[in-house]
Each structure stands twice: as C-alpha cells, then as structure tokens.
Amino acid sequence: MNPEKTRVYMTGACDGIEKLREMLGNHEELELLGWSEHVAGAAAALAGGHLQVVLHATRSSSLPANELVAIRELTRAPIILVASGEASDLLEDALEADVADVLLLPQLTENVVFAIKKATHAGRRLAAAVGRNGKIVTVFSPKGGTGKTVVATNLATALAKFEGRRTLLLDLDLQFGDAAIMLGLEPDKTIFDLVVAPGELDSEKLAGYTVTHASGLDVLPAPLRPEDAELVTEAKLGRLLEVARASYDTIVVDTSPFFHGPMLATLDRTDELLLLASLDVPTLKNVRLSMHTLDLLSFPHNRVRVVLNRATDKVGLKQREVEGALEQKISHELPLDRAVPLAVNRGTPVVMADGGCDFTRALRELAHSLVPHETAKKADKKAVVQVAAA
C-alpha cells in the first residue's frame, strides 16, 4: 500500500511562486490541494482541518503579520513562509513568529520537500504535546494468548466504573479484535466505519461510532472483517487519537502483537505502555525483544510498565527470575484466577462479575495507579462519603 501523501495548500504571491506550485503539484510525495492569492479566498480550505502544511508566499521583506494571523485563525497546520530575493528582516522576524520555516526562492525541489516534511513532523509533535487532556494507555504483548484483551477490557471497565474516568476502549487489533465480544457487545459500527465516513473527524462524530457498555465505558470496536484493517491508516489513526484525547480522560488501546504501522502511530502518542509478560520462556523471550525494539524507537523507559499476567508459583518460574531475564522490575502482578475464563465466556468483565476475586483486586490496583494523583484523591473521598452515607 502506498504511503499517504502530505497534504499542502498554498496562499499568497511572490516571484517564482508559479514554478513552485507546478513543482509541488507534480511531486509524488505531496498532494497540492489548491491555492489562493488571498487568504480570505482560502478560508473554506484552510478551515477544513485536513491540511498538514500551509505555504504562504509574500513579496514583503518583513513579516506579513496580519496575513499569518488570518491563516492561524483558520488552521493549526504548520506555516512555511515563501519569499523571493533579499529578506533578512523576514528571517529575523520569523524566529519570533508562529512560523515553521522560511524558504527563499529559487530552491531545489528536494529542499522544499524536506522543509515540508520537517514542518509536518513538528506539527504532529505539537499536536500530541499541546492541549492534551486524555491519557493514552496502550496494552501490548508481543505474543498472542497472553491475556492482553482481557487485561485491556477489564482495565478500561475499572477506570470507567470504579475510578470515575470518562474512558474509551479502542480496539486496534484490527484484523482479529475481540474486545467487543469480551464485553458482551454486538456493535453496529466499528473503527472501519468511522475512518471511511465522509467529513472531518471531531468529538461529536466519534461519539456516533462508539458503543457504550453497562459500566459507562465507551468502546470503538475493531473492524468486523480482516480485509478492512488496511483502511485504518496511520494518518487517520493519529487524528482519531487526537480527537479522543479531547473527549476522554483515559483512552485504553488494545493492540495486535506486532510493531506495525498502527502500533507505531499509537506509540508516538502513548503516555503509559503496559507490556504484558507471562510465566513461559517463549513469551519472556519476545518481551525482551520488544524492549529492545522500544529502545531502538527511543520510546521513554519511564513510560513502560511490565505487567506479569497469570502469575502463579506452580510453573517453575518466579518473579525474580523473570526480572532477571528481562533486566527490568515487574510493576504489577495479575494472578492466575479461574474467575477470569468464567467471566470471558459469559461476556462480562471479571471486575464486574466477581468483585472479590484476586484478579479483580489486582486489576483495580493497576487501574487506580494510572489515575492522576489529585483525581485519585477525589475518587477516594467520594468512595468514603458513599460508604458513610450507606
């Protein structure tokens, strides 16, 4: 599948701009969506929310402040200023302005494309870091059968029901996701229907494609057919996660056991990565390889928690041996408990089906540890009040 092209729009005018437009319009990595000499004439295109970079051309030797303000009122896409001739004042003023880069024409094609790509990546980092509300918790295991979906569904349920967090469970095991089944849900719509629907994605649109569980948890299920998975592209997933941040306190992401495109796009925005391990040598080998891959991806160590699932003392491996093999401490243990498969077969989260079992107690401790300190204190006070009132 071909990578998505970078979506570019051009405004303004200067010497050499026609040649630049022709060059960008013919470039295989770019999609020139249009151009307008006047910002006012580009209002609809700029406000559409689908642009990744805006190139604004100016004949002025100083910063066109009013035009930049007008563009910024319509879009948060990175802006690259384009000018011709001498523009020393423009370069100095741009350092203080909300401008990603300045290009003085004429320029080689590869220089312009590099500047656009650089601005695009900077814009993604800014979108992920500024104004973020929701916390993204990604549950990952490099091997199938480790109980990843059980942990993700119960964790999301516990956050919604017991921690009072507005929570979304996002099933990104795009070909064979089972989160809806484990919650006893039969959804009419999935993430596939959301990403192929026309129009810009926003909170209201996202709400129309989720299904709400009895716990208060919202769920965006995986596609019903494996072949639909490829339409959930990295770009669409990135936008989805940004919208979800603005709509929820916590987004729990269930994943497939691969470092593929959707997983990498999710990692870029992940605040807490729960890396599941279990007490068998093949899984521990894969977990260690995954930790090495995370190092190569420069994923921060302080965002990784190793969670030991199905912990028991009856299989010949102990926690200290696991920690020695992984060269990392186990953050949480979720015990082997027969209440778990019973609840799975009934389509009910075990944290709701059996509140007193060992797994539920350990899982709720994990959920509580993911809640910001001040929020956790408020939730604890509310629980005390409820108990006193009873």
C-alpha positions as CSV (number, residue, x, y, z in Angstrom):
1,M,0.0,0.0,0.0
2,N,1.4,3.4,-1.0
3,P,2.1,5.9,1.8
4,E,-0.3,8.7,2.2
5,K,0.8,12.0,0.5
6,T,1.5,15.1,2.6
7,R,-1.5,17.5,2.1
8,V,-0.4,21.0,1.2
9,Y,-2.2,24.3,0.5
10,M,-0.7,27.5,-0.9
11,T,-1.6,31.1,-0.3
12,G,-0.1,34.5,-1.2
13,A,2.1,35.5,-4.1
14,C,5.7,36.3,-4.8
15,D,8.2,36.0,-7.7
16,G,8.7,32.3,-8.7
17,I,5.6,31.1,-6.9
18,E,4.0,29.7,-10.2
19,K,7.0,27.5,-10.8
20,L,6.9,26.3,-7.2
21,R,3.2,25.4,-7.5
22,E,3.9,23.4,-10.6
23,M,6.8,21.6,-8.9
24,L,4.8,20.7,-5.8
25,G,1.7,19.7,-7.8
26,N,3.8,17.1,-9.7
27,H,5.7,15.7,-6.8
28,E,4.8,12.1,-5.9
29,E,5.0,12.6,-2.1
30,L,2.8,15.7,-2.0
31,E,-0.8,16.4,-2.6
32,L,-1.3,20.1,-3.5
33,L,-5.0,20.6,-2.6
34,G,-5.2,24.1,-4.0
35,W,-4.0,27.7,-3.8
36,S,-5.3,31.2,-3.4
37,E,-3.5,34.5,-3.7
38,H,-5.7,36.0,-0.9
39,V,-6.2,34.3,2.5
40,A,-9.8,35.3,2.6
41,G,-10.4,33.3,-0.6
42,A,-8.9,30.2,1.0
43,A,-11.0,30.3,4.2
44,A,-13.0,27.2,3.5
45,A,-10.0,25.1,2.5
46,L,-7.9,26.3,5.5
47,A,-10.7,25.6,8.0
48,G,-11.4,22.1,6.7
49,G,-9.0,20.5,9.3
50,H,-7.4,18.2,6.7
51,L,-4.3,20.2,5.8
52,Q,-0.8,19.2,7.0
53,V,1.2,22.2,5.8
54,V,0.4,25.7,4.5
55,L,2.9,27.5,2.3
56,H,2.3,31.3,2.4
57,A,4.1,33.4,-0.2
58,T,4.9,37.1,0.4
59,R,6.5,39.9,-1.6
60,S,7.2,41.8,1.6
61,S,10.7,42.0,3.0
62,S,9.3,41.9,6.6
63,L,6.9,39.6,8.3
64,P,3.3,39.6,6.9
65,A,1.9,39.6,10.4
66,N,-1.8,40.3,9.5
67,E,-1.8,37.5,6.9
68,L,-0.3,35.0,9.3
69,V,-2.8,35.9,12.0
70,A,-5.6,35.4,9.4
71,I,-4.2,31.9,8.5
72,R,-3.8,30.9,12.1
73,E,-7.4,31.8,12.9
74,L,-8.5,29.2,10.3
75,T,-6.0,26.3,10.8
76,R,-3.4,24.9,13.2
77,A,-1.4,23.4,10.4
78,P,2.3,24.4,10.3
79,I,3.0,27.5,8.2
80,I,6.1,27.8,5.9
81,L,6.8,31.3,4.6
82,V,8.0,31.6,1.0
83,A,9.7,34.8,-0.3
84,S,12.0,35.8,-3.1
85,G,15.1,38.0,-3.2
86,E,16.6,39.6,-0.1
87,A,14.6,39.1,3.1
88,S,17.0,39.4,6.0
89,D,14.3,41.2,8.1
90,L,11.8,38.5,7.3
91,L,14.2,35.8,8.5
92,E,14.8,37.5,11.8
93,D,11.1,38.3,12.4
94,A,10.2,34.7,11.6
95,L,12.2,33.4,14.6
96,E,9.7,35.2,16.9
97,A,6.6,34.2,15.0
98,D,4.4,31.1,14.7
99,V,6.3,30.0,11.5
100,A,7.7,26.6,10.9
101,D,10.3,27.6,8.3
102,V,11.2,30.3,5.7
103,L,12.1,29.4,2.1
104,L,13.8,32.0,-0.1
105,L,13.2,31.2,-3.8
106,P,14.5,29.8,-6.0
107,Q,15.0,26.5,-4.2
108,L,15.9,22.9,-5.2
109,T,12.9,20.6,-5.2
110,E,14.4,18.3,-2.5
111,N,15.0,21.4,-0.2
112,V,11.3,22.4,-0.4
113,V,10.1,18.8,0.1
114,F,12.4,18.4,3.1
115,A,11.1,21.6,4.7
116,I,7.5,20.5,4.2
117,K,8.3,17.1,5.8
118,K,10.1,18.7,8.7
119,A,7.2,21.0,9.3
120,T,4.7,18.1,9.2
121,H,6.6,16.2,11.8
122,A,6.9,19.2,14.0
123,G,3.2,19.8,13.7
124,R,2.4,16.2,14.8
125,R,4.6,16.5,17.9
126,L,3.0,19.8,18.8
127,A,-0.5,18.3,18.4
128,A,0.5,15.4,20.7
129,A,2.1,17.7,23.3
130,V,-0.1,20.8,23.4
131,G,-3.5,20.8,25.0
132,R,-3.6,17.1,25.6
133,N,-6.4,16.1,28.0
134,G,-6.9,12.4,27.9
135,K,-4.2,9.9,28.9
136,I,-3.4,7.2,26.4
137,V,-2.7,3.8,28.0
138,T,-1.6,1.1,25.5
139,V,-1.7,-2.5,26.4
140,F,0.7,-4.6,24.3
141,S,2.1,-8.1,24.2
142,P,4.5,-9.4,21.5
143,K,2.8,-12.8,21.7
144,G,-0.8,-13.9,21.3
145,G,-2.6,-15.8,24.1
146,T,-1.1,-13.8,27.0
147,G,-4.5,-12.3,28.0
148,K,-3.9,-8.9,26.5
149,T,-7.5,-8.2,25.6
150,V,-8.7,-9.5,29.0
151,V,-6.4,-7.0,30.7
152,A,-7.4,-4.1,28.3
153,T,-11.1,-4.7,28.6
154,N,-11.1,-5.1,32.4
155,L,-8.7,-2.1,32.9
156,A,-10.9,0.1,30.8
157,T,-14.0,-1.1,32.7
158,A,-12.4,-0.5,36.1
159,L,-11.3,3.1,35.1
160,A,-14.9,3.9,33.9
161,K,-16.9,2.2,36.7
162,F,-14.7,2.5,39.8
163,E,-12.3,5.4,39.1
164,G,-15.0,7.7,37.6
165,R,-12.9,8.3,34.5
166,R,-14.6,9.1,31.2
167,T,-12.9,6.2,29.3
168,L,-12.7,5.0,25.7
169,L,-11.5,1.5,24.8
170,L,-10.0,1.5,21.3
171,D,-9.6,-2.0,19.8
172,L,-6.6,-1.8,17.5
173,D,-6.2,-5.5,17.0
174,L,-7.6,-4.5,13.6
175,Q,-7.9,-7.9,11.9
176,F,-9.0,-10.1,14.8
177,G,-10.0,-7.9,17.7
178,D,-12.2,-9.4,20.4
179,A,-12.8,-6.6,22.8
180,A,-16.5,-6.2,21.9
181,I,-17.1,-9.9,22.4
182,M,-15.4,-10.0,25.7
183,L,-17.7,-7.1,26.9
184,G,-20.8,-8.9,25.6
185,L,-21.4,-6.2,22.9
186,E,-22.7,-6.6,19.4
187,P,-21.8,-3.3,17.7
188,D,-23.4,-2.0,14.6
189,K,-20.4,0.3,13.8
190,T,-16.6,-0.1,14.1
191,I,-13.5,1.9,13.6
192,F,-13.6,0.9,9.9
193,D,-17.0,2.7,9.5
194,L,-15.6,5.7,11.3
195,V,-12.5,6.2,9.1
196,V,-14.3,5.7,5.8
197,A,-17.2,8.1,6.7
198,P,-17.1,11.4,4.9
199,G,-16.3,14.7,6.6
200,E,-13.8,15.8,9.2
201,L,-13.5,13.8,12.4
202,D,-14.4,15.6,15.7
203,S,-15.7,14.6,19.1
204,E,-19.3,14.6,18.0
205,K,-18.6,12.4,15.1
206,L,-16.5,10.0,17.2
207,A,-19.4,9.7,19.7
208,G,-21.7,8.5,16.9
209,Y,-19.5,5.4,16.2
210,T,-18.8,4.2,19.8
211,V,-21.0,1.8,21.8
212,T,-21.5,2.2,25.5
213,H,-21.1,-0.7,27.9
214,A,-23.1,-1.0,31.1
215,S,-20.1,0.1,33.1
216,G,-20.2,3.5,31.4
217,L,-17.2,2.6,29.2
218,D,-17.3,3.7,25.5
219,V,-15.9,1.2,23.0
220,L,-14.7,1.7,19.5
221,P,-14.5,-1.9,18.2
222,A,-12.2,-3.4,15.6
223,P,-13.4,-4.0,12.0
224,L,-15.7,-6.9,11.5
225,R,-13.7,-8.2,8.5
226,P,-9.9,-8.6,8.5
227,E,-9.6,-7.1,5.0
228,D,-11.0,-3.8,6.3
229,A,-8.0,-3.3,8.6
230,E,-5.8,-1.7,5.9
231,L,-8.1,1.3,5.6
232,V,-7.3,2.3,9.1
233,T,-4.2,4.2,8.1
234,E,-1.6,5.8,10.4
235,A,-2.8,9.3,9.5
236,K,-6.4,8.5,10.2
237,L,-5.5,6.8,13.5
238,G,-3.3,9.8,14.5
239,R,-6.3,12.1,14.0
240,L,-8.6,9.7,15.9
241,L,-6.3,9.6,18.9
242,E,-6.0,13.4,19.0
243,V,-9.8,13.8,18.9
244,A,-10.2,11.1,21.6
245,R,-7.8,12.9,23.9
246,A,-10.0,16.0,23.8
247,S,-13.1,13.8,24.5
248,Y,-12.0,11.4,27.3
249,D,-10.0,11.3,30.5
250,T,-8.4,8.0,29.5
251,I,-8.1,6.1,26.2
252,V,-7.1,2.4,26.7
253,V,-5.8,0.9,23.5
254,D,-5.8,-2.9,22.9
255,T,-3.3,-3.8,20.2
256,S,-2.2,-6.7,18.0
257,P,1.1,-8.4,18.8
258,F,3.1,-6.6,16.1
259,F,5.2,-3.4,15.7
260,H,3.3,-2.4,12.5
261,G,2.1,1.0,11.3
262,P,-0.9,1.4,13.6
263,M,1.1,0.3,16.7
264,L,3.9,2.7,15.8
265,A,1.4,5.6,15.4
266,T,-0.1,4.7,18.7
267,L,3.3,4.6,20.4
268,D,4.0,8.1,19.3
269,R,1.1,9.3,21.4
270,T,1.2,6.8,24.3
271,D,1.6,8.1,27.9
272,E,1.7,4.6,29.6
273,L,2.7,1.4,27.8
274,L,1.7,-1.8,29.7
275,L,3.9,-4.5,28.4
276,L,2.4,-7.9,29.3
277,A,4.6,-10.8,30.2
278,S,3.6,-14.3,31.4
279,L,5.5,-17.2,33.0
280,D,6.7,-19.1,30.0
281,V,10.0,-18.8,28.3
282,P,8.8,-18.1,24.7
283,T,6.8,-15.1,25.9
284,L,9.6,-13.8,28.0
285,K,12.0,-14.0,25.0
286,N,9.5,-12.0,22.9
287,V,9.0,-9.4,25.7
288,R,12.8,-8.9,25.9
289,L,13.0,-8.4,22.1
290,S,10.1,-5.9,22.4
291,M,12.0,-4.0,25.0
292,H,15.0,-3.8,22.7
293,T,12.7,-2.6,19.8
294,L,11.3,0.1,22.1
295,D,14.9,1.2,22.8
296,L,15.6,1.4,19.0
297,L,12.4,3.5,18.7
298,S,13.6,5.8,21.5
299,F,10.4,5.2,23.5
300,P,11.0,6.6,27.0
301,H,11.7,4.0,29.7
302,N,9.7,5.8,32.3
303,R,6.5,5.2,30.3
304,V,6.9,1.4,30.2
305,R,5.4,-0.8,32.9
306,V,6.0,-4.6,32.7
307,V,2.8,-6.4,33.9
308,L,3.1,-10.1,34.8
309,N,-0.2,-11.7,33.9
310,R,-1.5,-15.1,35.1
311,A,1.1,-15.0,37.9
312,T,1.4,-18.3,39.8
313,D,4.0,-20.2,41.8
314,K,3.2,-23.5,40.2
315,V,5.0,-23.3,36.8
316,G,8.6,-23.3,37.9
317,L,9.4,-19.6,37.3
318,K,9.5,-16.9,39.9
319,Q,9.2,-13.2,39.7
320,R,12.9,-12.6,40.5
321,E,13.8,-14.9,37.6
322,V,11.5,-13.1,35.2
323,E,13.0,-9.7,36.3
324,G,16.5,-11.2,35.8
325,A,15.6,-12.4,32.3
326,L,14.1,-9.0,31.3
327,E,16.5,-6.9,33.3
328,Q,13.6,-4.8,34.5
329,K,11.3,-4.8,37.5
330,I,7.8,-6.1,37.3
331,S,5.5,-3.2,38.0
332,H,2.3,-5.2,38.6
333,E,1.2,-8.8,39.0
334,L,-2.2,-10.1,37.9
335,P,-2.7,-13.5,39.4
336,L,-4.0,-16.7,37.6
337,D,-7.6,-16.9,38.6
338,R,-10.4,-19.2,37.4
339,A,-12.9,-16.4,37.7
340,V,-11.3,-14.8,34.6
341,P,-12.2,-17.5,32.0
342,L,-15.6,-17.9,33.5
343,A,-16.3,-14.2,33.0
344,V,-14.8,-14.2,29.5
345,N,-17.2,-17.0,28.4
346,R,-20.1,-15.0,29.8
347,G,-19.1,-11.8,28.0
348,T,-18.8,-9.9,31.3
349,P,-15.7,-8.1,32.6
350,V,-14.4,-10.0,35.7
351,V,-14.1,-6.8,37.6
352,M,-17.9,-6.6,37.4
353,A,-18.7,-10.3,37.6
354,D,-16.6,-11.1,40.7
355,G,-15.5,-8.1,42.7
356,G,-13.9,-10.1,45.4
357,C,-11.6,-12.4,43.4
358,D,-7.8,-12.0,43.4
359,F,-7.6,-10.9,39.8
360,T,-10.2,-8.1,40.3
361,R,-8.3,-6.7,43.3
362,A,-5.0,-6.7,41.5
363,L,-6.5,-5.2,38.3
364,R,-8.3,-2.4,40.3
365,E,-5.0,-1.5,42.0
366,L,-3.4,-1.2,38.5
367,A,-6.3,1.0,37.3
368,H,-6.0,3.2,40.4
369,S,-2.3,3.7,39.8
370,L,-3.0,5.1,36.4
371,V,-5.2,7.8,37.7
372,P,-3.6,11.2,38.3
373,H,-2.9,11.8,42.0
374,E,-5.4,14.6,42.5
375,T,-8.1,12.8,40.7
376,A,-7.4,9.6,42.7
377,K,-7.7,11.5,46.0
378,K,-11.1,12.9,44.9
379,A,-12.3,9.4,43.9
380,D,-11.2,8.1,47.3
381,K,-13.0,10.8,49.1
382,K,-16.2,10.2,47.1
383,A,-16.0,6.5,47.9
384,V,-15.6,7.3,51.7
385,V,-18.6,9.6,51.5
386,Q,-20.7,6.9,49.8
387,V,-19.8,4.3,52.4
388,A,-20.6,6.7,55.3
389,A,-23.9,7.6,53.7
390,A,-24.8,3.9,53.4
